[in-house]
Amino acid sequence: MKASAIKMLEQRTGKHTINITNVKMKPEVSIGLPADKILEMVVEENEDLIIMGTTGLTGVSKIKALGSVARNVSERARCPVMLVR
């Protein structure tokens, strides 16, 4: 299953290129709690910025999203986090 996920990510990221100095995009498949794995990788790779998607909930729906990965990462990260909706 992990090999299949890596292949799918490589196919999708191969379609997108980033031509900005010092910006990299690397497909990575990890097993564990998503927020913990993202934060571990940021420390290991000494990253300066996290950019990640969010569901963009508003109003009462935000209360239901308290355990979301994006929120968890944004609250615990030691570097800036840009949430994209």
C-alpha positions, 0 to 999 in steps of 0.5 A: 500500500505504501509503494502504491501511495508513493507511486501516485504521489510521484505521478501527481507531483511530476506534473507540477514544477516549482521554479523558485530558488530554495523551494522544494517539493518532495513526495513523502509517505509516512505512517502515523498521526498526520500532524505529528509526522508533518511536524517531525519532518519539518524539524528533520529537514530544518524547514522554514515554512509549512504550506498546507490545505485546510477545509475552510470551515466557518462559523459553528463548523469550526468547533467540529474541526478542533482536531483537524490536522491543519489546526493541530500543525498551525498551533504546534509548529515552530515555523510559520504556517500558511493555510490555503483554502 
